[in-house]
Amino acid sequence: MPDISWEEPFCAEGNNCFRIGTDADGRAYIAVAGQEGTYLTDSREALGALIREIKAGKADHLLR
């Protein structure tokens, strides 16, 4: 597992908490808080775009 520096959890009202992290090579990671061993990785820009789309309600189809 890469050495990941995790930020404080982001918790939406009534939902799971997520954490964003980065490694020394600048790759970004996202995981459910408490389950950081199972994560998605991509560029920070790509994960940021994903989060913005989810927060805007444009990704509801992913939850079905």
Beta strands, then each sheet from edge to edge (+ up, - down):
strand 1: 5-6
strand 2: 10-11
strand 3: 17-22
strand 4: 28-32
strand 5: 40-42
sheet 1: 1+ 3- 2+
sheet 2: 1+ 3- 4+ 5-
end
